[in-house]
């Protein structure tokens, strides 16, 4: 565990030594505020809930999370430090997990900084804070799933922009598989069982439960599966580079 | 062949892991697996008793394991409170149905509460003193719910 902790600490610190982290945080908070209060008609709804806030997260994270994770391995490959990292007395999986955890922690910081929305809604009314807690948990897992996919694409290439685009496309598929217009379209010619199967691969389907305040083992297992699979794939890619 | 050994083993491992994860996810859908419901149901129940109408949803797209086990299944309950305000309690776990979809048609008038959708203090005050009674049918018009007759 110690090597993981050491690398994760170094990686997390690296985020804050450059202005990129602060720029990202400002953009994230501005966009969150815009989508919640303006596009989400927060005040017009009159509801003391953060449904407008969480409802946008799958779409907001679609670009922002890959922007955080695109450099994780691509930068190491571009600067040639990947070989150095992998020759250190640590297993590749430890480096992969450590880098992932550092980026996830950074996203957790970004999410935590949205607390004014919670304060606002508590001042305006008496929201069901249990639902808000569940929503944050869901958002955190959603960000983790996107991030794991981005780590995987970042390991594939030394170009960060390519990593960003590929991960956005993969994450978009993960959204669209359960997006209502898409499932409605599928339902026209496919059987309900097929539509349900496709929708089961979507992050939106599994994020819905959290938005309602329900924590279901199936949703947890799904997000952890995506994270586990993507990180395992990252390991395979990195090992293939090392041997090739 | 030797050169690509790592890649081949990796690809096989990935395929195996994918199948295992799909199997685990499938198996876990076969059993009710709710870990916790963080909603405060006490508030929803406090809406009031009189003038109840059962409401039904267009149908769940999830399997039965996700279905809610509260008494006001399948869709929720529409309540006309003594003050003349209205309230819909949406049952959680009904896939494809957000509380907002239920509330939207009348939320600016007199909706008071619902699980996951507590209203701003100002709205609640207005609805407590409000005299507007919107018939259930009109309130639900345009929403994805209908009254059970």
HADDOCK unambig.tbl for C-alpha pairs under 7 A between the chains (distance, minus, plus):
assign (segid A and resid 46 and name CA) (segid B and resid 119 and name CA) 5.78 0.50 0.50
assign (segid A and resid 46 and name CA) (segid B and resid 120 and name CA) 5.47 0.50 0.50
assign (segid A and resid 46 and name CA) (segid B and resid 123 and name CA) 6.61 0.50 0.50
assign (segid A and resid 47 and name CA) (segid B and resid 117 and name CA) 5.97 0.50 0.50
assign (segid A and resid 47 and name CA) (segid B and resid 118 and name CA) 5.83 0.50 0.50
assign (segid A and resid 47 and name CA) (segid B and resid 119 and name CA) 4.03 0.50 0.50
assign (segid A and resid 47 and name CA) (segid B and resid 120 and name CA) 5.49 0.50 0.50
assign (segid A and resid 48 and name CA) (segid B and resid 117 and name CA) 6.44 0.50 0.50
assign (segid A and resid 48 and name CA) (segid B and resid 118 and name CA) 5.13 0.50 0.50
assign (segid A and resid 48 and name CA) (segid B and resid 119 and name CA) 4.62 0.50 0.50
assign (segid A and resid 48 and name CA) (segid B and resid 120 and name CA) 4.99 0.50 0.50
assign (segid A and resid 49 and name CA) (segid B and resid 116 and name CA) 6.85 0.50 0.50
assign (segid A and resid 49 and name CA) (segid B and resid 117 and name CA) 5.82 0.50 0.50
assign (segid A and resid 49 and name CA) (segid B and resid 118 and name CA) 6.55 0.50 0.50
assign (segid A and resid 124 and name CA) (segid B and resid 120 and name CA) 5.44 0.50 0.50
assign (segid A and resid 124 and name CA) (segid B and resid 121 and name CA) 6.17 0.50 0.50
assign (segid A and resid 125 and name CA) (segid B and resid 119 and name CA) 6.28 0.50 0.50
assign (segid A and resid 125 and name CA) (segid B and resid 120 and name CA) 4.21 0.50 0.50
assign (segid A and resid 125 and name CA) (segid B and resid 121 and name CA) 4.68 0.50 0.50
assign (segid A and resid 126 and name CA) (segid B and resid 118 and name CA) 6.38 0.50 0.50
assign (segid A and resid 127 and name CA) (segid B and resid 118 and name CA) 5.37 0.50 0.50
assign (segid A and resid 128 and name CA) (segid B and resid 39 and name CA) 6.43 0.50 0.50
assign (segid A and resid 128 and name CA) (segid B and resid 40 and name CA) 6.37 0.50 0.50
assign (segid A and resid 128 and name CA) (segid B and resid 116 and name CA) 5.79 0.50 0.50
assign (segid A and resid 128 and name CA) (segid B and resid 118 and name CA) 6.78 0.50 0.50
assign (segid A and resid 130 and name CA) (segid B and resid 38 and name CA) 4.51 0.50 0.50
assign (segid A and resid 130 and name CA) (segid B and resid 39 and name CA) 5.39 0.50 0.50
assign (segid A and resid 131 and name CA) (segid B and resid 38 and name CA) 5.84 0.50 0.50
assign (segid A and resid 131 and name CA) (segid B and resid 39 and name CA) 5.72 0.50 0.50
assign (segid A and resid 131 and name CA) (segid B and resid 116 and name CA) 6.48 0.50 0.50
assign (segid A and resid 134 and name CA) (segid B and resid 38 and name CA) 6.96 0.50 0.50
assign (segid A and resid 209 and name CA) (segid B and resid 93 and name CA) 6.72 0.50 0.50
assign (segid A and resid 212 and name CA) (segid B and resid 92 and name CA) 6.44 0.50 0.50
assign (segid A and resid 212 and name CA) (segid B and resid 116 and name CA) 6.64 0.50 0.50
assign (segid A and resid 213 and name CA) (segid B and resid 37 and name CA) 5.87 0.50 0.50
assign (segid A and resid 213 and name CA) (segid B and resid 38 and name CA) 5.06 0.50 0.50
assign (segid A and resid 213 and name CA) (segid B and resid 39 and name CA) 5.53 0.50 0.50
assign (segid A and resid 214 and name CA) (segid B and resid 36 and name CA) 6.02 0.50 0.50
assign (segid A and resid 214 and name CA) (segid B and resid 37 and name CA) 4.51 0.50 0.50
assign (segid A and resid 214 and name CA) (segid B and resid 38 and name CA) 6.14 0.50 0.50
assign (segid A and resid 215 and name CA) (segid B and resid 34 and name CA) 6.19 0.50 0.50
assign (segid A and resid 215 and name CA) (segid B and resid 35 and name CA) 5.50 0.50 0.50
assign (segid A and resid 215 and name CA) (segid B and resid 36 and name CA) 5.11 0.50 0.50
assign (segid A and resid 215 and name CA) (segid B and resid 37 and name CA) 6.14 0.50 0.50
assign (segid A and resid 216 and name CA) (segid B and resid 33 and name CA) 5.84 0.50 0.50
assign (segid A and resid 216 and name CA) (segid B and resid 34 and name CA) 4.28 0.50 0.50
assign (segid A and resid 216 and name CA) (segid B and resid 35 and name CA) 5.24 0.50 0.50
assign (segid A and resid 216 and name CA) (segid B and resid 36 and name CA) 6.89 0.50 0.50
assign (segid A and resid 217 and name CA) (segid B and resid 33 and name CA) 5.28 0.50 0.50
assign (segid A and resid 217 and name CA) (segid B and resid 34 and name CA) 5.95 0.50 0.50
assign (segid A and resid 217 and name CA) (segid B and resid 35 and name CA) 6.03 0.50 0.50
assign (segid A and resid 218 and name CA) (segid B and resid 25 and name CA) 6.76 0.50 0.50
assign (segid A and resid 218 and name CA) (segid B and resid 28 and name CA) 6.15 0.50 0.50
assign (segid A and resid 218 and name CA) (segid B and resid 29 and name CA) 6.40 0.50 0.50
assign (segid A and resid 218 and name CA) (segid B and resid 33 and name CA) 6.71 0.50 0.50
assign (segid A and resid 221 and name CA) (segid B and resid 25 and name CA) 6.80 0.50 0.50
assign (segid A and resid 222 and name CA) (segid B and resid 25 and name CA) 6.57 0.50 0.50
assign (segid A and resid 225 and name CA) (segid B and resid 21 and name CA) 6.22 0.50 0.50
assign (segid A and resid 229 and name CA) (segid B and resid 17 and name CA) 6.98 0.50 0.50
assign (segid A and resid 229 and name CA) (segid B and resid 18 and name CA) 6.92 0.50 0.50
assign (segid A and resid 233 and name CA) (segid B and resid 14 and name CA) 6.50 0.50 0.50
assign (segid A and resid 236 and name CA) (segid B and resid 10 and name CA) 5.17 0.50 0.50
assign (segid A and resid 239 and name CA) (segid B and resid 6 and name CA) 6.99 0.50 0.50
assign (segid A and resid 240 and name CA) (segid B and resid 6 and name CA) 5.89 0.50 0.50
assign (segid A and resid 240 and name CA) (segid B and resid 7 and name CA) 5.40 0.50 0.50
assign (segid A and resid 244 and name CA) (segid B and resid 3 and name CA) 6.73 0.50 0.50
